[in-house]
Amino acid sequence: MYDAREKSIRDHQWALHAAHKEGEIRSEIRGEIKLILTLEGILGQPLNNEADLQKQNLEELQKLTALLQDKARNRV
C-alpha cells in the first residue's frame, strides 16, 4: 500500500513537471511567432499566417527568426 501511494505521488509530480515544461515551450513558441511577425513587418514582407506558424516546432521558428534577423541587419 505504501508503494502504491508513493508511486501515485511520483506520477502526479511527473505530470505536473511535464505540464509545466509544455507551458514553457508553448510560451517560447508564442514569443517566437510574435518576433517573426514583427520582423516581417519591419522588413516590409508579407506576414506569415499565425496559424501556419503555430504548426511549426520551436527549432523551425528559431531558424526563421534568425534568417529574418540577418535580413534586417544586412538591410541598407
Backbone bond lengths (Angstrom), bond angles and torsions (degrees), N, CA, C in turn:
res aa  C-N    CA-C-N  psi(-1)  N-CA   C-N-CA  omega(-1)  CA-C   N-CA-C  phi
1 M - - - 1.448 - - 1.528 109.86 -
2 Y 1.320 116.89 -40.74 1.463 120.56 179.16 1.523 110.40 -62.61
3 D 1.343 116.66 -41.77 1.465 120.87 179.89 1.528 111.08 -62.93
4 A 1.313 117.83 -40.45 1.461 121.39 -179.78 1.526 110.19 -65.02
5 R 1.319 116.86 -41.06 1.464 120.69 178.91 1.532 110.25 -66.38
6 E 1.314 116.41 -42.83 1.462 121.42 178.79 1.534 110.61 -63.03
7 K 1.318 116.84 -42.03 1.461 121.20 177.63 1.523 110.37 -63.56
8 S 1.302 116.64 -41.58 1.459 120.85 179.30 1.533 111.11 -61.61
9 I 1.307 116.55 -41.74 1.471 121.11 178.26 1.531 109.97 -64.23
10 R 1.315 116.85 -45.73 1.480 120.65 178.63 1.522 111.32 -61.68
11 D 1.332 116.59 -42.41 1.470 120.74 178.68 1.530 110.98 -61.51
12 H 1.310 115.42 -42.32 1.470 120.54 179.40 1.529 110.33 -64.75
13 Q 1.317 117.18 -43.83 1.469 120.82 178.21 1.518 110.96 -62.92
14 W 1.320 117.26 -40.93 1.454 120.93 178.65 1.525 110.50 -63.47
15 A 1.325 117.19 -42.08 1.466 121.41 179.62 1.528 110.75 -63.61
16 L 1.321 117.03 -41.04 1.462 120.52 177.51 1.526 111.11 -64.04
17 H 1.325 116.31 -42.92 1.464 120.87 178.80 1.529 110.30 -62.25
18 A 1.324 116.74 -44.68 1.470 121.01 -179.57 1.525 110.83 -63.44
19 A 1.318 117.49 -40.85 1.464 121.14 178.80 1.524 110.69 -65.55
20 H 1.325 116.37 -40.25 1.464 120.83 178.63 1.527 110.28 -63.63
21 K 1.321 116.73 -44.62 1.466 121.67 -180.00 1.524 110.09 -63.16
22 E 1.327 117.26 -42.85 1.462 121.91 178.65 1.528 110.50 -61.86
23 G 1.318 116.76 -39.71 1.464 120.80 177.17 1.513 112.16 -63.83
24 E 1.326 117.05 -39.09 1.465 121.11 177.73 1.525 110.79 -63.94
25 I 1.306 116.85 -42.70 1.463 121.15 -179.54 1.528 110.24 -65.43
26 R 1.317 116.78 -44.13 1.471 120.05 178.76 1.520 110.82 -61.92
27 S 1.313 116.79 -38.19 1.459 121.36 178.40 1.528 110.54 -64.86
28 E 1.326 116.77 -42.55 1.468 120.91 177.85 1.527 110.71 -63.38
29 I 1.319 116.89 -39.92 1.462 121.20 179.12 1.524 110.13 -63.98
30 R 1.337 117.23 -44.74 1.474 120.10 178.23 1.517 111.17 -60.18
31 G 1.324 116.75 -42.08 1.454 121.04 179.38 1.513 111.78 -65.23
32 E 1.315 116.74 -40.54 1.468 121.62 179.96 1.527 109.97 -65.74
33 I 1.318 116.91 -40.57 1.465 121.06 178.90 1.528 110.27 -64.03
34 K 1.315 117.52 -43.34 1.464 120.67 177.72 1.523 110.66 -60.25
35 L 1.329 116.84 -41.86 1.459 121.06 179.85 1.528 110.72 -65.36
36 I 1.315 117.29 -42.62 1.467 121.34 178.42 1.521 110.50 -59.45
37 L 1.320 117.06 -48.44 1.461 120.81 -178.87 1.526 111.37 -63.76
38 T 1.320 116.79 -37.84 1.465 120.90 177.29 1.523 110.97 -64.42
39 L 1.324 116.70 -47.48 1.462 120.93 179.68 1.528 111.39 -62.47
40 E 1.324 117.14 -40.74 1.459 120.09 177.93 1.528 110.41 -62.32
41 G 1.319 116.40 -40.28 1.455 120.05 177.93 1.523 112.01 -64.03
42 I 1.323 116.65 -43.58 1.466 121.31 178.98 1.530 110.51 -62.38
43 L 1.320 116.42 -39.69 1.464 121.07 -178.12 1.529 113.04 -80.49
44 G 1.326 116.55 -5.08 1.460 120.26 -179.51 1.515 113.45 72.45
45 Q 1.310 116.06 21.91 1.461 120.82 178.77 1.526 109.78 -88.77
46 P 1.336 115.97 155.59 1.468 117.81 173.41 1.533 108.90 -61.48
47 L 1.312 116.20 138.91 1.460 120.36 -178.60 1.522 110.82 -77.28
48 N 1.318 115.47 136.94 1.456 121.21 172.71 1.517 108.97 -64.26
49 N 1.305 115.89 152.99 1.450 121.62 173.54 1.530 107.85 -73.10
50 E 1.312 117.09 126.75 1.473 120.67 -177.26 1.522 111.74 -60.02
51 A 1.326 117.13 -37.48 1.473 120.45 179.66 1.532 110.63 -64.14
52 D 1.331 116.85 -37.01 1.466 120.00 177.59 1.525 110.85 -67.44
53 L 1.334 116.23 -39.83 1.464 119.86 179.08 1.532 111.12 -64.60
54 Q 1.314 117.36 -35.09 1.462 121.11 -178.98 1.525 112.36 -66.60
55 K 1.318 116.69 -18.16 1.461 120.46 178.92 1.531 111.79 -79.28
56 Q 1.335 116.34 -15.06 1.456 120.41 -178.86 1.529 110.54 -87.00
57 N 1.326 115.59 155.88 1.458 118.80 177.94 1.529 109.51 -84.22
58 L 1.298 116.38 170.29 1.461 121.79 -175.51 1.520 111.72 -59.96
59 E 1.317 117.99 -40.87 1.465 121.29 -179.00 1.526 111.35 -61.96
60 E 1.324 116.99 -43.19 1.466 120.65 178.72 1.521 111.05 -63.73
61 L 1.331 116.61 -41.29 1.460 120.87 178.70 1.526 111.38 -64.51
62 Q 1.326 116.10 -39.84 1.467 119.77 178.95 1.523 111.66 -65.24
63 K 1.330 117.27 -35.88 1.466 120.93 176.85 1.523 110.57 -65.11
64 L 1.330 116.52 -42.68 1.461 120.70 178.04 1.524 110.51 -64.00
65 T 1.321 117.01 -41.62 1.463 121.20 177.71 1.521 110.35 -60.31
66 A 1.320 117.38 -45.25 1.466 121.26 -179.66 1.527 110.56 -61.66
67 L 1.316 117.37 -41.69 1.456 121.83 178.76 1.531 110.54 -61.85
68 L 1.323 116.55 -45.96 1.467 120.75 179.51 1.523 111.74 -66.25
69 Q 1.330 117.33 -37.69 1.459 120.60 177.21 1.519 110.76 -63.68
70 D 1.330 117.40 -41.18 1.470 121.16 177.19 1.526 110.47 -61.47
71 K 1.333 116.44 -43.77 1.470 119.97 178.53 1.534 110.27 -60.80
72 A 1.323 116.53 -41.75 1.475 120.17 -179.64 1.521 111.00 -66.05
73 R 1.309 117.71 -39.75 1.473 121.28 179.99 1.527 111.83 -67.78
74 N 1.311 117.52 -36.36 1.456 122.47 -175.47 1.528 113.69 -88.90
75 R 1.307 115.68 1.30 1.451 120.34 178.85 1.516 110.61 -69.48
76 V 1.300 116.23 139.30 1.468 119.86 -179.44 1.504 109.94 -103.46
